[in-house]
Amino acid sequence: MAKLFKGKIDTGFKIVLGFLALVVVAFIIWGAIALIKVLPDGIKSLGAAATSTPIGDTGFFASVINVLLGEGAMESWESLILHFAIFVILFFAFSDIVTLFSTFTETTSWVIGFGLTLIVSVTKMLAYIAGIFALTAGIGAVGIAIIIGAAIF
């Protein structure tokens, strides 16, 4: 990129570029949430578990899990596993990103990653991310089916 600008890139340009990247990411997240809201109910249920094995009333434990993993995480065992898997994926992803792109120590990066994942869970974004993961998994499955069909024919 320095060859493109024939010299050093000043700090102001980096800040503006970072702000623009933040706006683009926010726009993508907003668009994904808006898309999930407009989709028919059948497609919205893609993020839900296919079966439903009830957990039962576990009192305080259920309240804590619903706060940490999102509303509806304790509806069934399948839902709990789905929400927990997404929590772990986000935890590792955030921790790895903070480790790679910051000057924090690895231990601090893991703590920051855990905190960011808790923020995502408590602000109810985990349910939206579950819907996005399910939608992309569905699109990927359709793509694989098309590839297999094309290979056969």
N, C-alpha and C positions, 0 to 999 in steps of 0.2 A: 504494500500500500504506500510505502514511503517513495517508491519509484514513481508511482502515479502522481504524487504531489511534488516530486523533485526536491525533496528536503525533509526536514523533521516535521512531524505533526505536532502542533502546539496543544497545550492542555485544554484550552477553550474548545477546540474542535473535538477533542476526545469527549469532553463533557456533553457537548451538543449531540454527538454521535451516540453516546450512552443513553441520553434522554430519549432520542428518537427510537432506539432499540427497545427501551422500556415502554414507550407508547405503542409500538408495534406488538409487543408481547401482550400488553393489556387489551389491545384491540382484538387479538386472536382469542384470548380467553373470553372476552365479552361476546364475541361472535359465536363461540362454541356454546356458551350458556344460553344465548338467544336461540340458537339452533335446537338445543335440547328442549326448550320451552315450547317451540312451535311444532315439534314432531308429534305425530299421533300417539295416543296412549299405548298402542301395541309396541311401538318402537321405543318409547320411553322405558318400558319394562325390561329392556335388554340388560340393564345393569342389575336387575333383580335376580335372585337365585332361582334356578329352575324348579327345585323342590323346596318343600318347607317342613323341616323337622323342628317343631317348637322346642324352645329351651325351657320355658316355664318361668314363673316369677322367682327371681333371685334377689329381689329387694335392692339394697344399696349397691351391690355389685353391678346390677343392670343399669342403674342410674349413672354410675361412674363410666361404664363402657359406652353408654349412649352419648355421654358428653365427650369422651375421648375419641371415639371412632365415628361419631355421627348418629343422628336420630335414625332409628330403625335397625341399628346394628345387632340388637338383641332380639329381633323378631324370630329368627331361626338360627340354627347352627350354620347353615349355608351362608346366610347373610353375615354372620359374625366372621366366618372364615374369609369371605370376600372383602369385607371392610378391613380386616386385619392385614390381609395380603397387600392391599393397596397402601395401607399405612406403612408397612415395612418397605415396599418399593419406593415410596416417596422419601422415607427416612434415609435409605441408602443413597438414593439419587441426590438429595440435598446435601448430605454429608460429603459425598464424593465431589460434587460441584464446588462446595466451599473449600475442600482440601486442595483441589487443583487450581482454583482461581483466586486464592487469597494467601496472605502471609501468616494465617493462623496455624498453630500446631495441629497435628492430626486429632488429638484429644479434644481440643477446642472446637474443631470443625464438626466432630461427631455430636458434641453438645448443641452446637448451633443448628445442625441438621435435625436433631430431635426436637428442638424448640420450634423450628419452622414447620415441621410436620404436625406438631401439636396445634400450632396456630391454624394450619390448614384444616385440621379436624374440627377444632372448636368453632371455627367460623362457618361450618357447614359446607365447605368447599369439597370435602371428601366425597359427598354424594354426587356432585357434578362431575368430579374426576372419574368416579365409578361409571357414570353414564358415558363419558367420553371414551374410557378404556373399552367398555362393552361395544360401543359403536364402532370403534376402530378394529376391534377383534372380529366383529361381524363382517366388516368390509374386507378384512384380510382373509377370512374364511371363504367369502364369496370369490375373491381373487384367486385363491388356491384352487377352488372348485373349477373356475374357468380355465386355469392353466392345465389342470388334470384332464378336463374335457377336451381341450384343444389338442393335448398330447395324444389322447385316444383317437380322436377323429383325424 
